């Protein structure tokens, strides 16, 4: 019996799929390469924006069309917030809301009466079988805060942290299987340990001490959660010098309306601290354009702040009201035409900012974790700073680390290139 997974949205959703795939394999299921060959379809939905809702609905229908005979299970934030609507969608056999995600595999097997037969695949093969080479590790779920625009906290519920022991075991398991990088993720990663007497600093310290995985990376972390001494952890070269710190706005008055807990001056000090520990430390971010009441003056403040910080990459969203949030009923909505203009302006700035960040690495020697090869024979991978690198050298190989000389910038100005990826070869299980 074969199962096919698909996810929309965040890295946390991807981490959950990795966990379920291992659990399904351990029960005798096999992984399908596409929806059409599967007996069971699992869709992990997103609801971070109205567009995410639309894509979730669209994907439910698409999966059913691709394989109307298979069992279709829908979970995730959209499925949690719109459970009745999802249940009514054609072809959906089971809806698993977020609070029941941890028991999804057991619930699917029991309620859909699925009994796979045949030889089990090794659990360790699940990540590579799904074409992934970085392991996303879910360390916690839920968030205690209520930013005025955010619906995800309602969909995910209260904060719940996994034990350090469980997380260490999972990372070690992936490393033994050949995985070279683990990415720490969650809804509110910086709040890790709020319910068990620990902290994110403690967790990262333990992972660096008790695992040997060559690369440990942090995904999105709210900037107000990071104490001054946190960035000393990056003195260990196994902790990758990159963090995604959501800014949302570069204007303090807008941040107050968003109920964000970090002012621009505090954000700037964090970035300065990170780059004082590790030169060229890559900070990426999220930014919302056209939040209710955003004036031209406030927008100009945001532009100046973003330019001053110099982000390596930005996710830019035009504000869309989410029913059930405070921002949805705020006065003075920004006209759609103004949002479009501001979005274009910010995207142009983001392109230049990324270009500058990449150019600073030209001529340097950096380790690249190669991840995949295109049909045209182009290999792509990532530096410790999470900058994408391309190589046309056919001797590069998948899921290996190599020290390379960064020779230039791709013509699209969004990635680096190297012409000699074999300067130093690194083994698959260490080096």
ChimeraX attribute file (.defattr): number of C-alpha atoms within 10 A of each C-alpha:
attribute: neighborCount
match mode: 1-to-1
recipient: residues
	/A:1	16
	/A:2	20
	/A:3	23
	/A:4	21
	/A:5	22
	/A:6	17
	/A:7	22
	/A:8	19
	/A:9	18
	/A:10	15
	/A:11	20
	/A:12	23
	/A:13	24
	/A:14	21
	/A:15	20
	/A:16	19
	/A:17	22
	/A:18	20
	/A:19	19
	/A:20	20
	/A:21	25
	/A:22	20
	/A:23	17
	/A:24	23
	/A:25	22
	/A:26	16
	/A:27	18
	/A:28	18
	/A:29	24
	/A:30	26
	/A:31	23
	/A:32	19
	/A:33	15
	/A:34	15
	/A:35	23
	/A:36	18
	/A:37	17
	/A:38	20
	/A:39	21
	/A:40	24
	/A:41	26
	/A:42	25
	/A:43	23
	/A:44	24
	/A:45	26
	/A:46	28
	/A:47	25
	/A:48	20
	/A:49	21
	/A:50	15
	/A:51	12
	/A:52	17
	/A:53	20
	/A:54	13
	/A:55	17
	/A:56	26
	/A:57	18
	/A:58	11
	/A:59	17
	/A:60	23
	/A:61	16
	/A:62	13
	/A:63	20
	/A:64	20
	/A:65	14
	/A:66	13
	/A:67	19
	/A:68	17
	/A:69	13
	/A:70	21
	/A:71	20
	/A:72	25
	/A:73	22
	/A:74	26
	/A:75	24
	/A:76	27
	/A:77	28
	/A:78	27
	/A:79	26
	/A:80	23
	/A:81	20
	/A:82	14
	/A:83	17
	/A:84	11
	/A:85	11
	/A:86	22
	/A:87	16
	/A:88	10
	/A:89	13
	/A:90	13
	/A:91	20
	/A:92	20
	/A:93	18
	/A:94	18
	/A:95	22
	/A:96	20
	/A:97	20
	/A:98	21
	/A:99	16
	/A:100	12
	/A:101	15
	/A:102	13
	/A:103	11
	/A:104	20
	/A:105	15
	/A:106	14
	/A:107	15
	/A:108	21
	/A:109	14
	/A:110	11
	/A:111	10
	/A:112	15
	/A:113	9
	/A:114	14
	/A:115	11
	/A:116	16
	/A:117	11
	/A:118	9
	/A:119	11
	/A:120	14
	/A:121	17
	/A:122	13
	/A:123	17
	/A:124	19
	/A:125	16
	/A:126	24
	/A:127	22
	/A:128	15
	/A:129	14
	/A:130	16
	/A:131	11
	/A:132	15
	/A:133	22
	/A:134	20
	/A:135	24
	/A:136	27
	/A:137	26
	/A:138	24
	/A:139	25
	/A:140	23
	/A:141	23
	/A:142	23
	/A:143	22
	/A:144	14
	/A:145	16
	/A:146	16
	/A:147	19
	/A:148	19
	/A:149	24
	/A:150	22
	/A:151	22
	/A:152	20
	/A:153	20
	/A:154	18
	/A:155	23
	/A:156	20
	/A:157	15
	/A:158	15
	/A:159	21
	/A:160	22
	/A:161	23
	/A:162	15
	/A:163	15
	/A:164	20
	/A:165	12
	/A:166	11
	/A:167	18
	/A:168	19
	/A:169	14
	/A:170	18
	/A:171	26
	/A:172	19
	/A:173	16
	/A:174	21
	/A:175	23
	/A:176	15
	/A:177	18
	/A:178	21
	/A:179	26
	/A:180	25
	/A:181	24
	/A:182	24
	/A:183	21
	/A:184	26
	/A:185	25
	/A:186	29
	/A:187	26
	/A:188	22
	/A:189	25
	/A:190	21
	/A:191	26
	/A:192	28
	/A:193	22
	/A:194	15
	/A:195	13
	/A:196	12
	/A:197	9
	/A:198	15
	/A:199	19
	/A:200	21
	/A:201	18
	/A:202	14
	/A:203	20
	/A:204	20
	/A:205	15
	/A:206	15
	/A:207	20
	/A:208	19
	/A:209	10
	/A:210	14
	/A:211	16
	/A:212	17
	/A:213	22
	/A:214	19
	/A:215	19
	/A:216	24
	/A:217	23
	/A:218	20
	/A:219	19
	/A:220	23
	/A:221	22
	/A:222	19
	/A:223	22
	/A:224	16
	/A:225	17
	/A:226	15
	/A:227	10
	/A:228	11
	/A:229	9
	/A:230	17
	/A:231	19
	/A:232	14
	/A:233	17
	/A:234	16
	/A:235	12
	/A:236	11
	/A:237	14
	/A:238	17
	/A:239	21
	/A:240	24
	/A:241	27
	/A:242	23
	/A:243	22
	/A:244	20
	/A:245	20
	/A:246	19
	/A:247	23
	/A:248	20
	/A:249	28
	/A:250	25
	/A:251	23
	/A:252	17
	/A:253	14
	/A:254	21
	/A:255	20
	/A:256	15
	/A:257	18
	/A:258	20
	/A:259	16
	/A:260	20
	/A:261	14
	/A:262	17
	/A:263	18
	/A:264	16
	/A:265	12
	/A:266	13
	/A:267	18
	/A:268	16
	/A:269	12
	/A:270	20
	/A:271	20
	/A:272	15
	/A:273	17
	/A:274	23
	/A:275	16
	/A:276	13
	/A:277	15
	/A:278	18
	/A:279	10
	/A:280	17
	/A:281	24
	/A:282	25
	/A:283	23
	/A:284	21
	/A:285	19
	/A:286	16
	/A:287	20
	/A:288	19
	/A:289	24
	/A:290	26
	/A:291	26
	/A:292	22
	/A:293	15
	/A:294	19
	/A:295	14
	/A:296	12
	/A:297	10
	/A:298	16
	/A:299	20
	/A:300	14
	/A:301	15
	/A:302	23
	/A:303	18
	/A:304	12
	/A:305	17
	/A:306	22
	/A:307	15
	/A:308	11
	/A:309	15
	/A:310	20
	/A:311	25
	/A:312	26
	/A:313	22
	/A:314	22
	/A:315	13
	/A:316	17
	/A:317	16
	/A:318	16
	/A:319	21
	/A:320	20
	/A:321	20
	/A:322	18
	/A:323	13
	/A:324	13
	/A:325	16
	/A:326	18
	/A:327	22
	/A:328	17
	/A:329	13
	/A:330	14
	/A:331	9
	/A:332	11
	/A:333	17
	/A:334	16
	/A:335	10
	/A:336	13
	/A:337	9
	/A:338	13
	/A:339	19
	/A:340	14
	/A:341	13
	/A:342	19
	/A:343	19
	/A:344	14
	/A:345	12
	/A:346	21
	/A:347	15
	/A:348	11
	/A:349	18
	/A:350	21
	/A:351	16
	/A:352	19
	/A:353	20
	/A:354	21
	/A:355	22
	/A:356	15
	/A:357	20
	/A:358	24
	/A:359	15
	/A:360	10
	/A:361	19
	/A:362	17
	/A:363	13
	/A:364	11
	/A:365	15
	/A:366	18
	/A:367	22
	/A:368	27
	/A:369	27
	/A:370	24
	/A:371	19
	/A:372	18
	/A:373	18
	/A:374	9
	/A:375	7
	/A:376	7
	/A:377	13
	/A:378	14
	/A:379	21
	/A:380	23
	/A:381	23
	/A:382	19
	/A:383	22
	/A:384	22
	/A:385	21
	/A:386	21
	/A:387	20
	/A:388	18
	/A:389	23
	/A:390	22
	/A:391	21
	/A:392	18
	/A:393	15
	/A:394	11
	/A:395	11
	/A:396	23
	/A:397	17
	/A:398	16
	/A:399	23
	/A:400	22
	/A:401	28
	/A:402	23
	/A:403	18
	/A:404	24
	/A:405	22
	/A:406	24
	/A:407	16
	/A:408	19
	/A:409	19
	/A:410	15
	/A:411	9
	/A:412	8
	/A:413	15
	/A:414	18
	/A:415	19
	/A:416	26
	/A:417	21
	/A:418	21
	/A:419	14
	/A:420	17
	/A:421	26
	/A:422	16
	/A:423	12
	/A:424	12
	/A:425	15
	/A:426	16
	/A:427	12
	/A:428	15
	/A:429	17
	/A:430	15
	/A:431	9
